[in-house]
Amino acid sequence: MISYEQLAYIVLKVNTQSLGTQTMKVAFLGTGLMGLPMAQRLLAAHVPLIAFNRTPEKLEPLKAAGAEIAAKPHQAISAADCVILMLTNAAAIYHVLLSDRSSRTVAGRTIIQMGTITPAESKEIRDAVVAAGGEYIEAPVLGSIPEAKAGELLIMVGAQSQQYHRNLNLLKNLGPEPVLVGEVGTASALKLALNQLIASLTSAFALSLGFAQRHDVDVDVFMQILRESALYAPTFDKKLQRMLDDNYANPNFPTKHLVKDTDFFIEEAKAVGLNTRSIEGVRKVLAIAMKMSFANQDYSSLFAAIKAGDH
């Protein structure tokens, strides 16, 4: 027999969740370069938070800011109403979220996957979460550490409409206008399409910059003309000084992560019958940057690979 107090708690929980208030407790799994500032944003918005990372030292800033810390992922999941994933890849998601012990705690919880994985992987994880009794949406983000710190990430949501609206207020702590793209898989696809542009635009700019320099064109003149043209993209100025200084330290987005996402894109684009030769050329340049020990440096290090010539 359910007590009046238990019934009142259930009604309150349902009402607050349906209204999108911040009373629900969030488990944040994955507090790396992007996950840490995102989790800090939630704490700053007074969202109750419990965090887990496979490298415990990365949790210290969150602990200092008032987050609960879980020693095991299943402890974080079982203590929360909603679980945000900001993990490296699908393999990490299966390990952290869908291992035998963790999967038993998924029932009744909303899983929000915010990392970069393929559409096929996202759908498979959704099916596993639903089979375990949970709810799954994808919400990958565009932006780097500065945008994560400022709560200005561009958030793309793959979900049913009612799921999107239920989680909208929570997501607005991380980005001002989360966009419903479509069903699960569509947001993952859009994220890969945009990350392909990161690789291709940066590579194209680096090649033109290197070409201009080799022909003694003043960089300021090159940039002046470029900025006044329809060819300009803001990312060019964001990466220009790094390239000129050959300084790729303290990355917002390391080369190895762009390599991973580029591989994802090529695989998925081939699967739908697209010609991928242009991005495959960029992938070869990224491979050279990796061999030059820039794996953990900023992806604009592909400029160094371009300057190195064909080897």
PADREN-731868 format. One record per atom (N, C-alpha, C): y, z, x; residue number from 1. Coordinates in steps of 0.1 Angstrom, whole numbers, plus 5000, padded with zeros to 4 digits. Layout:
N
REC   yy   zz   xx num
REC    Y    Z    X NUM
...
END
This chain:
311
REC   yy   zz   xx num
REC 4988 5000 5009   1
REC 5000 5000 5000   1
REC 5012 5000 5009   1
REC 5021 4990 5007   2
REC 5033 4989 5015   2
REC 5044 4999 5010   2
REC 5050 5006 5019   3
REC 5060 5016 5016   3
REC 5073 5009 5013   3
REC 5082 5016 5006   4
REC 5096 5011 5003   4
REC 5103 5008 5016   4
REC 5102 5016 5026   5
REC 5109 5014 5039   5
REC 5104 5001 5045   5
REC 5091 4999 5045   6
REC 5085 4987 5051   6
REC 5090 4975 5044   6
REC 5090 4975 5031   7
REC 5095 4964 5023   7
REC 5109 4961 5026   7
REC 5117 4972 5026   8
REC 5132 4970 5029   8
REC 5134 4963 5043   8
REC 5126 4967 5052   9
REC 5127 4961 5066   9
REC 5123 4947 5066   9
REC 5113 4943 5058  10
REC 5108 4929 5058  10
REC 5119 4921 5051  10
REC 5125 4926 5040  11
REC 5135 4918 5033  11
REC 5147 4916 5042  11
REC 5151 4927 5049  12
REC 5163 4926 5058  12
REC 5161 4916 5069  12
REC 5149 4916 5075  13
REC 5146 4907 5086  13
REC 5146 4893 5081  13
REC 5140 4890 5069  14
REC 5140 4876 5064  14
REC 5154 4872 5061  14
REC 5162 4881 5055  15
REC 5176 4877 5051  15
REC 5184 4874 5063  15
REC 5183 4882 5074  16
REC 5192 4880 5085  16
REC 5187 4868 5093  16
REC 5174 4865 5093  17
REC 5170 4853 5100  17
REC 5174 4841 5093  17
REC 5173 4841 5080  18
REC 5177 4829 5072  18
REC 5192 4827 5072  18
REC 5200 4837 5074  19
REC 5214 4836 5076  19
REC 5219 4832 5090  19
REC 5209 4832 5099  20
REC 5212 4828 5113  20
REC 5220 4838 5120  20
REC 5219 4851 5117  21
REC 5227 4861 5124  21
REC 5220 4864 5137  21
REC 5227 4872 5146  22
REC 5222 4874 5159  22
REC 5213 4887 5160  22
REC 5208 4892 5149  23
REC 5200 4904 5150  23
REC 5186 4902 5155  23
REC 5181 4890 5155  24
REC 5167 4887 5160  24
REC 5167 4889 5175  24
REC 5155 4894 5179  25
REC 5153 4896 5193  25
REC 5147 4884 5200  25
REC 5152 4880 5211  26
REC 5148 4868 5218  26
REC 5141 4871 5231  26
REC 5129 4865 5233  27
REC 5122 4865 5246  27
REC 5126 4853 5253  27
REC 5131 4854 5265  28
REC 5135 4843 5273  28
REC 5126 4842 5285  28
REC 5118 4831 5285  29
REC 5108 4828 5295  29
REC 5112 4817 5305  29
REC 5115 4821 5317  30
REC 5120 4811 5327  30
REC 5134 4813 5330  30
REC 5137 4820 5341  31
REC 5151 4823 5344  31
REC 5155 4818 5358  31
REC 5153 4805 5359  32
REC 5157 4798 5372  32
REC 5171 4794 5372  32
REC 5174 4782 5378  33
REC 5188 4778 5380  33
REC 5195 4777 5366  33
REC 5189 4771 5356  34
REC 5195 4770 5343  34
REC 5192 4782 5334  34
REC 5180 4787 5334  35
REC 5176 4797 5325  35
REC 5184 4810 5327  35
REC 5187 4813 5339  36
REC 5195 4826 5342  36
REC 5208 4826 5335  36
REC 5217 4816 5337  37
REC 5230 4816 5330  37
REC 5229 4814 5315  37
REC 5219 4808 5310  38
REC 5217 4807 5296  38
REC 5213 4820 5290  38
REC 5204 4827 5297  39
REC 5201 4841 5292  39
REC 5212 4850 5293  39
REC 5221 4849 5303  40
REC 5233 4857 5304  40
REC 5242 4854 5293  40
REC 5243 4842 5289  41
REC 5252 4838 5277  41
REC 5247 4846 5265  41
REC 5234 4846 5262  42
REC 5229 4853 5251  42
REC 5232 4868 5251  42
REC 5230 4874 5263  43
REC 5234 4888 5265  43
REC 5249 4891 5262  43
REC 5257 4882 5267  44
REC 5271 4883 5265  44
REC 5275 4882 5250  44
REC 5267 4875 5242  45
REC 5269 4874 5228  45
REC 5262 4885 5220  45
REC 5257 4895 5227  46
REC 5250 4907 5221  46
REC 5237 4903 5214  46
REC 5230 4893 5219  47
REC 5217 4890 5214  47
REC 5207 4899 5221  47
REC 5199 4907 5214  48
REC 5189 4915 5221  48
REC 5179 4906 5228  48
REC 5176 4909 5241  49
REC 5169 4900 5249  49
REC 5159 4907 5258  49
REC 5147 4901 5258  50
REC 5136 4905 5268  50
REC 5133 4893 5276  50
REC 5132 4895 5289  51
REC 5130 4883 5298  51
REC 5118 4884 5306  51
REC 5112 4872 5309  52
REC 5101 4872 5319  52
REC 5103 4860 5328  52
REC 5099 4862 5341  53
REC 5099 4851 5350  53
REC 5087 4853 5360  53
REC 5081 4842 5364  54
REC 5070 4844 5373  54
REC 5074 4849 5387  54
REC 5087 4847 5390  55
REC 5092 4853 5402  55
REC 5101 4865 5398  55
REC 5096 4877 5398  56
REC 5103 4889 5392  56
REC 5117 4891 5398  56
REC 5119 4888 5411  57
REC 5132 4890 5417  57
REC 5143 4883 5409  57
REC 5140 4872 5403  58
REC 5150 4864 5396  58
REC 5155 4871 5383  58
REC 5148 4882 5380  59
REC 5152 4889 5367  59
REC 5162 4900 5370  59
REC 5165 4903 5382  60
REC 5174 4914 5385  60
REC 5188 4913 5379  60
REC 5194 4901 5379  61
REC 5208 4900 5373  61
REC 5207 4903 5358  61
REC 5196 4899 5351  62
REC 5195 4901 5337  62
REC 5192 4916 5334  62
REC 5184 4922 5343  63
REC 5182 4937 5341  63
REC 5195 4944 5343  63
REC 5203 4941 5352  64
REC 5216 4947 5354  64
REC 5225 4945 5343  64
REC 5224 4934 5336  65
REC 5232 4931 5324  65
REC 5227 4937 5311  65
REC 5216 4944 5312  66
REC 5211 4951 5300  66
REC 5199 4945 5293  66
REC 5193 4935 5299  67
REC 5181 4929 5293  67
REC 5169 4937 5295  67
REC 5159 4937 5286  68
REC 5146 4943 5289  68
REC 5139 4933 5298  68
REC 5130 4939 5306  69
REC 5122 4930 5315  69
REC 5107 4932 5312  69
REC 5100 4921 5310  70
REC 5086 4921 5308  70
REC 5078 4918 5320  70
REC 5068 4925 5323  71
REC 5059 4923 5335  71
REC 5050 4911 5332  71
REC 5046 4909 5319  72
REC 5037 4898 5316  72
REC 5044 4890 5304  72
REC 5041 4877 5303  73
REC 5047 4869 5293  73
REC 5043 4874 5279  73
REC 5030 4878 5277  74
REC 5026 4882 5263  74
REC 5034 4894 5259  74
REC 5038 4903 5268  75
REC 5046 4914 5264  75
REC 5060 4910 5259  75
REC 5066 4900 5265  76
REC 5079 4895 5261  76
REC 5077 4889 5247  76
REC 5067 4881 5245  77
REC 5065 4873 5233  77
REC 5063 4883 5221  77
REC 5054 4893 5223  78
REC 5050 4902 5213  78
REC 5062 4911 5209  78
REC 5072 4913 5218  79
REC 5083 4921 5215  79
REC 5094 4914 5208  79
REC 5093 4901 5206  80
REC 5105 4893 5201  80
REC 5101 4886 5188  80
REC 5112 4881 5182  81
REC 5111 4873 5170  81
REC 5111 4858 5173  81
REC 5118 4855 5184  82
REC 5121 4841 5188  82
REC 5118 4840 5203  82
REC 5112 4829 5208  83
REC 5109 4827 5222  83
REC 5116 4815 5227  83
REC 5125 4816 5237  84
REC 5131 4804 5243  84
REC 5124 4801 5256  84
REC 5120 4789 5258  85
REC 5113 4784 5270  85
REC 5123 4776 5279  85
REC 5124 4780 5291  86
REC 5132 4772 5301  86
REC 5124 4771 5314  86
REC 5112 4765 5312  87
REC 5102 4764 5323  87
REC 5102 4751 5329  87
REC 5095 4750 5341  88
REC 5096 4738 5349  88
REC 5090 4726 5343  88
REC 5078 4728 5337  89
REC 5071 4716 5332  89
REC 5061 4721 5321  89
REC 5053 4711 5316  90
REC 5044 4715 5305  90
REC 5033 4724 5310  90
REC 5028 4722 5323  91
REC 5018 4730 5328  91
REC 5022 4745 5329  91
REC 5035 4747 5332  92
REC 5040 4761 5332  92
REC 5041 4767 5318  92
REC 5044 4758 5308  93
REC 5045 4763 5294  93
REC 5031 4767 5290  93
REC 5021 4759 5293  94
REC 5007 4763 5289  94
REC 5003 4776 5295  94
REC 5006 4777 5308  95
REC 5003 4789 5315  95
REC 5009 4802 5310  95
REC 5022 4801 5307  96
REC 5030 4812 5303  96
REC 5029 4815 5288  96
REC 5029 4804 5280  97
REC 5029 4806 5265  97
REC 5016 4805 5258  97
REC 5007 4797 5264  98
REC 4995 4793 5256  98
REC 4982 4797 5263  98
REC 4983 4806 5273  99
REC 4971 4812 5279  99
REC 4964 4820 5268  99
REC 4952 4824 5270 100
REC 4945 4831 5259 100
REC 4952 4843 5254 100
REC 4957 4852 5263 101
REC 4964 4864 5259 101
REC 4977 4861 5252 101
REC 4985 4852 5258 102
REC 4998 4850 5253 102
REC 4997 4842 5239 102
REC 4988 4833 5238 103
REC 4987 4825 5225 103
REC 4984 4834 5213 103
REC 4978 4845 5216 104
REC 4975 4854 5205 104
REC 4987 4862 5199 104
REC 4998 4861 5207 105
REC 5010 4868 5203 105
REC 5021 4858 5197 105
REC 5017 4845 5196 106
REC 5027 4835 5191 106
REC 5028 4835 5176 106
REC 5018 4840 5169 107
REC 5018 4839 5154 107
REC 5031 4846 5149 107
REC 5037 4839 5139 108
REC 5049 4845 5132 108
REC 5062 4844 5140 108
REC 5061 4837 5152 109
REC 5073 4836 5160 109
REC 5078 4821 5161 109
REC 5091 4820 5163 110
REC 5097 4807 5166 110
REC 5098 4804 5181 110
REC 5092 4793 5185 111
REC 5092 4789 5199 111
REC 5103 4778 5200 111
REC 5112 4780 5209 112
REC 5123 4770 5212 112
REC 5121 4765 5226 112
REC 5117 4752 5228 113
REC 5114 4747 5241 113
REC 5126 4739 5245 113
REC 5133 4744 5256 114
REC 5145 4738 5261 114
REC 5145 4731 5274 114
REC 5133 4731 5280 115
REC 5132 4724 5293 115
REC 5130 4709 5291 115
REC 5128 4702 5302 116
REC 5126 4687 5301 116
REC 5111 4684 5303 116
REC 5105 4679 5292 117
REC 5091 4675 5292 117
REC 5091 4661 5285 117
REC 5079 4655 5285 118
REC 5078 4642 5278 118
REC 5076 4644 5263 118
REC 5080 4634 5255 119
REC 5077 4635 5240 119
REC 5063 4638 5237 119
REC 5054 4632 5244 120
REC 5039 4634 5241 120
REC 5036 4649 5244 120
REC 5041 4654 5255 121
REC 5038 4668 5258 121
REC 5044 4678 5248 121
REC 5056 4675 5243 122
REC 5063 4683 5234 122
REC 5055 4684 5220 122
REC 5050 4672 5216 123
REC 5042 4672 5204 123
REC 5029 4679 5205 123
REC 5022 4678 5217 124
REC 5010 4685 5219 124
REC 5012 4700 5219 124
REC 5023 4705 5225 125
REC 5026 4719 5226 125
REC 5030 4724 5212 125
REC 5037 4716 5204 126
REC 5040 4719 5190 126
REC 5027 4722 5182 126
REC 5017 4713 5184 127
REC 5004 4714 5177 127
REC 4997 4726 5181 127
REC 4998 4730 5194 128
REC 4991 4742 5198 128
REC 4998 4755 5193 128
REC 5011 4754 5192 129
REC 5019 4766 5187 129
REC 5016 4768 5172 129
REC 5016 4757 5165 130
REC 5014 4757 5150 130
REC 4999 4762 5148 130
REC 4990 4757 5156 131
REC 4976 4762 5154 131
REC 4975 4777 5157 131
REC 4983 4782 5165 132
REC 4983 4796 5169 132
REC 4991 4805 5158 132
REC 4997 4798 5148 133
REC 5004 4805 5138 133
REC 5019 4806 5140 133
REC 5024 4799 5150 134
REC 5039 4800 5153 134
REC 5046 4787 5148 134
REC 5059 4787 5150 135
REC 5068 4776 5146 135
REC 5074 4771 5159 135
REC 5075 4757 5160 136
REC 5080 4751 5173 136
REC 5091 4742 5170 136
REC 5102 4743 5178 137
REC 5112 4732 5179 137
REC 5115 4729 5193 137
REC 5120 4717 5196 138
REC 5125 4714 5210 138
REC 5140 4713 5209 138
REC 5146 4718 5221 139
REC 5160 4717 5221 139
REC 5165 4716 5236 139
REC 5161 4704 5242 140
REC 5165 4702 5256 140
REC 5180 4701 5257 140
REC 5185 4703 5269 141
REC 5200 4704 5271 141
REC 5204 4694 5282 141
REC 5217 4690 5280 142
REC 5223 4681 5290 142
REC 5235 4689 5296 142
REC 5236 4690 5309 143
REC 5246 4698 5315 143
REC 5240 4706 5327 143
REC 5249 4712 5335 144
REC 5244 4719 5347 144
REC 5248 4734 5346 144
REC 5247 4741 5357 145
REC 5250 4755 5357 145
REC 5264 4758 5352 145
REC 5275 4751 5355 146
REC 5288 4755 5350 146
REC 5288 4754 5335 146
REC 5282 4744 5329 147
REC 5282 4743 5314 147
REC 5273 4754 5308 147
REC 5263 4757 5315 148
REC 5254 4768 5310 148
REC 5262 4781 5310 148
REC 5269 4784 5320 149
REC 5277 4796 5321 149
REC 5288 4797 5311 149
REC 5294 4785 5308 150
REC 5305 4785 5298 150
REC 5300 4783 5284 150
REC 5287 4782 5281 151
REC 5282 4779 5268 151
REC 5286 4766 5263 151
REC 5287 4756 5271 152
REC 5291 4742 5267 152
REC 5280 4732 5270 152
REC 5268 4736 5269 153
REC 5257 4726 5271 153
REC 5256 4717 5259 153
REC 5252 4704 5261 154
REC 5249 4695 5250 154
REC 5235 4697 5246 154
REC 5232 4702 5234 155
REC 5219 4705 5230 155
REC 5214 4695 5220 155
REC 5202 4690 5223 156
REC 5196 4680 5214 156
REC 5183 4686 5208 156
REC 5183 4686 5194 157
REC 5172 4693 5187 157
REC 5162 4684 5181 157
REC 5150 4686 5183 158
REC 5139 4679 5176 158
REC 5132 4689 5167 158
REC 5134 4687 5154 159
REC 5129 4697 5145 159
REC 5130 4692 5131 159
REC 5125 4699 5121 160
REC 5127 4696 5107 160
REC 5141 4702 5104 160
REC 5147 4697 5094 161
REC 5161 4701 5090 161
REC 5162 4716 5088 161
REC 5153 4721 5081 162
REC 5154 4736 5078 162
REC 5152 4744 5090 162
REC 5144 4739 5100 163
REC 5142 4747 5112 163
REC 5155 4746 5120 163
REC 5161 4734 5121 164
REC 5174 4733 5128 164
REC 5184 4743 5123 164
REC 5186 4743 5110 165
REC 5196 4752 5104 165
REC 5193 4767 5106 165
REC 5180 4770 5106 166
REC 5176 4784 5108 166
REC 5180 4789 5122 166
REC 5179 4780 5131 167
REC 5182 4784 5145 167
REC 5195 4780 5151 167
REC 5204 4774 5142 168
REC 5216 4768 5147 168
REC 5225 4779 5153 168
REC 5227 4790 5146 169
REC 5236 4800 5152 169
REC 5232 4805 5165 169
REC 5219 4807 5167 170
REC 5214 4811 5180 170
REC 5217 4801 5191 170
REC 5215 4788 5188 171
REC 5217 4778 5198 171
REC 5232 4776 5201 171
REC 5240 4779 5191 172
REC 5255 4778 5193 172
REC 5260 4787 5204 172
REC 5253 4797 5208 173
REC 5257 4806 5219 173
REC 5256 4798 5232 173
REC 5248 4787 5232 174
REC 5245 4780 5245 174
REC 5253 4766 5245 174
REC 5256 4761 5233 175
REC 5263 4749 5233 175
REC 5271 4748 5219 175
REC 5283 4743 5219 176
REC 5291 4744 5207 176
REC 5286 4736 5195 176
REC 5279 4725 5197 177
REC 5275 4716 5186 177
REC 5261 4710 5188 177
REC 5251 4719 5187 178
REC 5237 4713 5188 178
REC 5235 4702 5178 178
REC 5229 4691 5182 179
REC 5227 4679 5174 179
REC 5212 4678 5170 179
REC 5210 4676 5157 180
REC 5197 4673 5152 180
REC 5194 4659 5154 180
REC 5184 4656 5163 181
REC 5181 4642 5167 181
REC 5171 4636 5157 181
REC 5161 4644 5154 182
REC 5150 4640 5145 182
REC 5138 4649 5147 182
REC 5126 4644 5144 183
REC 5114 4652 5145 183
REC 5111 4656 5160 183
REC 5102 4665 5162 184
REC 5098 4669 5175 184
REC 5093 4656 5183 184
REC 5098 4655 5195 185
REC 5096 4643 5203 185
REC 5108 4634 5205 185
REC 5117 4634 5195 186
REC 5129 4625 5196 186
REC 5139 4631 5206 186
REC 5141 4644 5205 187
REC 5150 4651 5215 187
REC 5145 4650 5229 187
REC 5132 4651 5231 188
REC 5126 4650 5244 188
REC 5129 4636 5250 188
REC 5127 4626 5241 189
REC 5129 4612 5245 189
REC 5144 4610 5249 189
REC 5153 4615 5241 190
REC 5167 4613 5243 190
REC 5171 4620 5256 190
REC 5166 4631 5259 191
REC 5168 4638 5272 191
REC 5164 4630 5284 191
REC 5152 4624 5283 192
REC 5147 4615 5294 192
REC 5156 4603 5295 192
REC 5160 4597 5284 193
REC 5169 4586 5285 193
REC 5182 4589 5292 193
REC 5188 4601 5289 194
REC 5200 4605 5296 194
REC 5198 4608 5310 194
REC 5187 4614 5314 195
REC 5184 4618 5328 195
REC 5181 4605 5336 195
REC 5176 4595 5329 196
REC 5175 4582 5336 196
REC 5189 4577 5341 196
REC 5199 4579 5332 197
REC 5212 4575 5336 197
REC 5218 4583 5347 197
REC 5214 4596 5348 198
REC 5218 4604 5359 198
REC 5214 4598 5372 198
REC 5201 4594 5373 199
REC 5196 4588 5385 199
REC 5202 4574 5387 199
REC 5203 4566 5377 200
REC 5207 4552 5379 200
REC 5222 4551 5382 200
REC 5230 4559 5375 201
REC 5245 4559 5377 201
REC 5248 4564 5391 201
REC 5242 4575 5395 202
REC 5245 4581 5408 202
REC 5240 4572 5419 202
REC 5229 4565 5417 203
REC 5224 4556 5428 203
REC 5233 4544 5429 203
REC 5238 4539 5417 204
REC 5246 4527 5417 204
REC 5260 4530 5424 204
REC 5265 4542 5420 205
REC 5278 4546 5426 205
REC 5277 4548 5441 205
REC 5266 4554 5446 206
REC 5264 4557 5460 206
REC 5263 4544 5468 206
REC 5256 4534 5462 207
REC 5255 4521 5469 207
REC 5268 4514 5470 207
REC 5276 4514 5459 208
REC 5289 4508 5460 208
REC 5298 4515 5470 208
REC 5298 4529 5470 209
REC 5306 4537 5479 209
REC 5302 4533 5493 209
REC 5289 4533 5496 210
REC 5285 4530 5510 210
REC 5289 4516 5514 210
REC 5287 4507 5505 211
REC 5291 4493 5508 211
REC 5306 4492 5511 211
REC 5314 4499 5503 212
REC 5329 4498 5505 212
REC 5332 4504 5519 212
REC 5326 4515 5522 213
REC 5329 4522 5535 213
REC 5325 4513 5546 213
REC 5313 4506 5546 214
REC 5309 4498 5557 214
REC 5318 4486 5559 214
REC 5325 4482 5548 215
REC 5335 4471 5550 215
REC 5349 4476 5551 215
REC 5351 4489 5555 216
REC 5364 4495 5558 216
REC 5373 4495 5547 216
REC 5368 4496 5534 217
REC 5377 4497 5523 217
REC 5380 4512 5522 217
REC 5393 4515 5520 218
REC 5398 4529 5519 218
REC 5391 4535 5506 218
REC 5385 4547 5508 219
REC 5379 4553 5497 219
REC 5388 4556 5485 219
REC 5400 4560 5489 220
REC 5410 4563 5478 220
REC 5414 4551 5470 220
REC 5415 4540 5477 221
REC 5417 4527 5469 221
REC 5405 4523 5461 221
REC 5393 4524 5466 222
REC 5381 4522 5459 222
REC 5381 4530 5446 222
REC 5384 4543 5447 223
REC 5383 4552 5436 223
REC 5394 4549 5426 223
REC 5406 4546 5431 224
REC 5417 4543 5422 224
REC 5414 4531 5413 224
REC 5409 4520 5419 225
REC 5405 4509 5411 225
REC 5394 4512 5401 225
REC 5384 4519 5406 226
REC 5373 4523 5398 226
REC 5377 4531 5386 226
REC 5385 4541 5388 227
REC 5389 4550 5377 227
REC 5397 4543 5367 227
REC 5404 4532 5370 228
REC 5412 4525 5360 228
REC 5404 4514 5353 228
REC 5391 4513 5357 229
REC 5383 4502 5351 229
REC 5373 4508 5340 229
REC 5367 4498 5333 230
REC 5357 4502 5323 230
REC 5344 4506 5330 230
REC 5343 4505 5343 231
REC 5331 4509 5350 231
REC 5330 4523 5353 231
REC 5341 4531 5352 232
REC 5342 4544 5356 232
REC 5333 4554 5348 232
REC 5327 4564 5354 233
REC 5320 4575 5347 233
REC 5324 4588 5355 233
REC 5327 4598 5347 234
REC 5332 4611 5353 234
REC 5323 4616 5364 234
REC 5310 4614 5363 235
REC 5300 4619 5372 235
REC 5303 4614 5387 235
REC 5310 4602 5388 236
REC 5313 4597 5401 236
REC 5322 4606 5408 236
REC 5333 4611 5402 237
REC 5341 4621 5408 237
REC 5335 4634 5411 237
REC 5326 4638 5402 238
REC 5319 4651 5404 238
REC 5310 4650 5417 238
REC 5305 4639 5421 239
REC 5296 4637 5432 239
REC 5303 4632 5445 239
REC 5315 4627 5443 240
REC 5322 4620 5454 240
REC 5323 4629 5467 240
REC 5329 4641 5465 241
REC 5331 4649 5477 241
REC 5319 4653 5484 241
REC 5308 4656 5476 242
REC 5295 4659 5483 242
REC 5291 4648 5491 242
REC 5292 4635 5486 243
REC 5288 4624 5494 243
REC 5296 4622 5506 243
REC 5309 4623 5505 244
REC 5318 4621 5516 244
REC 5316 4632 5527 244
REC 5313 4644 5523 245
REC 5311 4655 5532 245
REC 5296 4656 5537 245
REC 5287 4648 5531 246
REC 5273 4650 5534 246
REC 5269 4664 5532 246
REC 5274 4670 5521 247
REC 5271 4684 5518 247
REC 5264 4685 5504 247
REC 5251 4688 5505 248
REC 5243 4688 5493 248
REC 5237 4701 5490 248
REC 5243 4712 5496 249
REC 5238 4725 5494 249
REC 5242 4731 5481 249
REC 5236 4742 5477 250
REC 5239 4749 5464 250
REC 5239 4740 5452 250
REC 5228 4733 5449 251
REC 5227 4723 5439 251
REC 5228 4729 5425 251
REC 5234 4722 5416 252
REC 5232 4725 5401 252
REC 5219 4719 5396 252
REC 5215 4708 5403 253
REC 5203 4701 5398 253
REC 5197 4695 5411 253
REC 5186 4701 5416 254
REC 5180 4696 5428 254
REC 5173 4683 5427 254
REC 5172 4676 5438 255
REC 5166 4663 5439 255
REC 5152 4663 5433 255
REC 5144 4673 5437 256
REC 5130 4673 5432 256
REC 5129 4674 5417 256
REC 5139 4679 5410 257
REC 5138 4680 5395 257
REC 5142 4666 5390 257
REC 5151 4659 5396 258
REC 5154 4645 5392 258
REC 5143 4636 5394 258
REC 5135 4638 5405 259
REC 5123 4630 5407 259
REC 5113 4632 5396 259
REC 5111 4645 5392 260
REC 5102 4648 5382 260
REC 5106 4641 5369 260
REC 5118 4642 5365 261
REC 5123 4636 5353 261
REC 5123 4621 5353 261
REC 5125 4615 5365 262
REC 5125 4601 5366 262
REC 5110 4596 5365 262
REC 5101 4603 5370 263
REC 5087 4600 5369 263
REC 5083 4600 5354 263
REC 5088 4611 5347 264
REC 5085 4612 5333 264
REC 5090 4599 5325 264
REC 5103 4596 5329 265
REC 5109 4584 5322 265
REC 5101 4572 5324 265
REC 5098 4569 5336 266
REC 5090 4557 5340 266
REC 5077 4556 5332 266
REC 5070 4567 5332 267
REC 5057 4568 5325 267
REC 5059 4565 5310 267
REC 5069 4571 5304 268
REC 5071 4570 5289 268
REC 5077 4556 5286 268
REC 5086 4551 5295 269
REC 5091 4537 5292 269
REC 5081 4526 5293 269
REC 5072 4528 5303 270
REC 5061 4518 5304 270
REC 5052 4518 5292 270
REC 5050 4530 5286 271
REC 5041 4532 5275 271
REC 5046 4525 5263 271
REC 5060 4523 5262 272
REC 5065 4516 5250 272
REC 5069 4502 5254 272
REC 5064 4497 5265 273
REC 5066 4483 5268 273
REC 5079 4478 5274 273
REC 5086 4488 5281 274
REC 5099 4484 5287 274
REC 5097 4480 5301 274
REC 5106 4472 5306 275
REC 5106 4468 5320 275
REC 5113 4479 5328 275
REC 5106 4485 5337 276
REC 5112 4497 5344 276
REC 5115 4494 5359 276
REC 5116 4481 5363 277
REC 5118 4478 5377 277
REC 5131 4484 5383 277
REC 5141 4485 5375 278
REC 5154 4490 5380 278
REC 5153 4505 5384 278
REC 5147 4512 5375 279
REC 5146 4527 5377 279
REC 5136 4530 5388 279
REC 5126 4521 5389 280
REC 5116 4522 5399 280
REC 5122 4521 5413 280
REC 5132 4512 5414 281
REC 5140 4511 5427 281
REC 5147 4523 5430 281
REC 5153 4529 5420 282
REC 5160 4542 5422 282
REC 5150 4553 5426 282
REC 5138 4552 5420 283
REC 5128 4562 5424 283
REC 5124 4561 5438 283
REC 5124 4549 5444 284
REC 5121 4548 5458 284
REC 5132 4554 5467 284
REC 5144 4553 5463 285
REC 5155 4559 5470 285
REC 5154 4574 5470 285
REC 5150 4579 5458 286
REC 5148 4594 5457 286
REC 5137 4599 5466 286
REC 5127 4590 5467 287
REC 5115 4594 5475 287
REC 5120 4595 5490 287
REC 5129 4586 5494 288
REC 5134 4587 5508 288
REC 5142 4600 5510 288
REC 5150 4603 5500 289
REC 5158 4616 5500 289
REC 5148 4628 5502 289
REC 5137 4627 5494 290
REC 5127 4638 5495 290
REC 5122 4639 5509 290
REC 5118 4628 5515 291
REC 5113 4627 5529 291
REC 5123 4632 5539 291
REC 5136 4631 5536 292
REC 5147 4635 5545 292
REC 5150 4650 5543 292
REC 5141 4657 5536 293
REC 5142 4672 5534 293
REC 5153 4676 5524 293
REC 5156 4667 5514 294
REC 5166 4670 5505 294
REC 5160 4675 5491 294
REC 5148 4678 5491 295
REC 5141 4682 5478 295
REC 5148 4693 5471 295
REC 5153 4703 5478 296
REC 5159 4714 5472 296
REC 5174 4714 5472 296
REC 5179 4702 5476 297
REC 5194 4700 5477 297
REC 5198 4692 5465 297
REC 5211 4691 5463 298
REC 5217 4683 5452 298
REC 5212 4669 5452 298
REC 5210 4663 5440 299
REC 5204 4650 5439 299
REC 5214 4639 5444 299
REC 5227 4642 5446 300
REC 5236 4633 5452 300
REC 5232 4630 5466 300
REC 5222 4637 5472 301
REC 5217 4634 5485 301
REC 5211 4620 5486 301
REC 5209 4614 5475 302
REC 5204 4600 5475 302
REC 5214 4591 5482 302
REC 5226 4595 5484 303
REC 5236 4588 5492 303
REC 5232 4587 5506 303
REC 5226 4598 5511 304
REC 5221 4599 5525 304
REC 5210 4589 5527 304
REC 5201 4588 5516 305
REC 5190 4579 5517 305
REC 5195 4565 5517 305
REC 5205 4562 5509 306
REC 5211 4548 5509 306
REC 5217 4544 5522 306
REC 5224 4554 5528 307
REC 5231 4551 5541 307
REC 5221 4549 5552 307
REC 5209 4555 5550 308
REC 5198 4553 5560 308
REC 5192 4539 5561 308
REC 5195 4531 5551 309
REC 5190 4517 5550 309
REC 5176 4516 5546 309
REC 5170 4504 5547 310
REC 5156 4502 5544 310
REC 5147 4505 5555 310
REC 5139 4516 5553 311
REC 5130 4520 5563 311
REC 5116 4522 5557 311
END
